[in-house]
C-alpha cells in the first residue's frame, strides 16, 4: 500500500513539473490616450514646483478688492509690464494682485519705484506660507 502512495506522489510531482513548464503568462499591450490639457496642466505644475523657494521671495501687491477689478488690473499690468509675471490671490474676503518674484528686498524696491508710477498704492510684501 505504501509503495502505491509513493508512486502516486512521484507521478503527481512529474506531472506538475511538466505542466508548470508549459504555462505561459498572459501578455497584453495597453494603449493609453490622455487629454492634451493634462500635459499642459502637468507642465504648469512642474513650473510651480521648480520654484520651491517661492515664499522666500518678495512680491509687489498692486491691488486688493473685488474679483472683476483684480482681473482687470492684472491684465492691464501684464500689458504694461510684459517682463514681470503676476497672479491673483484670494484671501477672504478680498482678491489681491501680486506681481514679480524678487530674491532680495533691494531688487523688489527698485521695481516698486517703477511700478508706483502707474499704481501709486503698490507695496512691497514678503508672503508667508
C-alpha positions in Angstrom: 0.0 0.0 0.0 2.7 2.4 1.0 4.6 1.8 -2.3 1.4 2.7 -4.2 1.2 6.0 -2.5 4.8 6.8 -3.2 4.3 6.0 -6.9 1.2 8.3 -7.0 3.2 11.1 -5.3 6.1 10.7 -7.8 3.7 10.6 -10.7 1.9 13.7 -9.5 5.2 15.5 -9.0 6.4 14.7 -12.5 3.0 15.7 -14.0 3.1 19.1 -12.1 6.7 19.7 -13.2 5.9 19.3 -16.9 2.6 21.2 -16.5 4.4 24.2 -14.9 6.9 24.3 -17.8 4.1 24.6 -20.2 2.3 27.5 -18.6 2.6 30.9 -20.3 1.9 34.2 -18.8 -0.6 36.5 -20.4 0.8 39.3 -22.4 -1.2 42.4 -23.2 -0.4 45.7 -24.9 -2.1 48.7 -23.4 -2.7 51.9 -25.3 -3.1 55.0 -23.1 -4.6 58.1 -24.5 -4.8 61.3 -22.4 -6.2 64.7 -22.9 -3.7 67.3 -24.1 -4.9 69.6 -21.4 -3.5 67.2 -18.9 0.0 67.7 -20.3 -0.4 71.4 -20.1 -1.5 71.3 -16.5 1.3 69.0 -15.7 3.9 71.4 -17.2 2.4 74.3 -15.2 2.6 72.3 -12.0 6.2 71.4 -12.8 7.0 75.1 -13.3 5.5 75.9 -9.9 7.3 73.1 -8.2 10.6 74.3 -9.6 10.2 77.5 -7.6 10.3 75.8 -4.2 11.6 78.9 -2.6 8.5 80.8 -3.8 7.6 82.0 -0.3 11.2 83.2 0.3 10.8 85.9 -2.3 9.4 89.4 -2.3 6.3 90.4 -4.2 4.6 93.7 -5.0 0.9 94.0 -4.3 -0.7 96.4 -6.7 -4.3 95.9 -5.9 -6.8 94.4 -3.4 -10.6 94.3 -3.7 -13.2 92.7 -5.9 -12.5 89.8 -8.3 -13.5 91.7 -11.5 -11.4 94.7 -10.7 -8.5 92.4 -9.8 -8.6 90.6 -13.1 -8.8 94.0 -15.0 -5.9 95.3 -13.0 -3.8 92.2 -13.7 -4.5 92.3 -17.4 -3.6 96.0 -17.6 -0.4 95.3 -15.7 0.6 92.5 -18.0 0.2 94.7 -21.0 2.3 97.5 -19.5 5.0 95.3 -17.8 5.4 92.3 -20.1 8.6 91.0 -18.4 7.1 90.8 -14.8 4.8 88.0 -14.0 1.6 88.5 -11.9 -1.1 86.5 -10.2 -4.3 86.9 -8.3 -4.5 85.6 -4.7 -7.8 85.2 -2.8 -7.7 85.9 0.9 -11.2 86.1 2.2 -13.0 88.4 1.5 -10.7 90.1 -1.0 -8.7 89.4 -4.1 -5.1 90.6 -4.2 -2.9 91.1 -7.3 0.7 90.2 -6.6 3.4 90.8 -9.2 7.0 89.9 -9.5 9.2 87.4 -7.6 12.3 89.2 -6.3 15.1 87.4 -4.4 16.2 90.4 -2.4 14.4 93.4 -0.9 16.6 95.8 -2.8 15.6 94.2 -6.2 11.9 94.5 -5.1 12.3 98.1 -4.0 13.9 99.0 -7.4 10.9 97.6 -9.2 8.5 99.1 -6.8 9.6 102.6 -7.7 8.8 101.9 -11.4 5.5 100.2 -10.6 4.4 103.0 -8.2 4.3 105.5 -11.1 1.3 103.6 -12.6 0.0 102.0 -9.4 0.5 104.5 -6.5 -0.9 102.2 -3.8 1.6 99.4 -4.6 3.6 98.0 -1.7 6.4 95.5 -1.3 5.5 92.4 0.7 7.1 89.1 1.6 4.3 86.5 1.7 4.2 83.9 4.4 3.2 80.3 4.0 
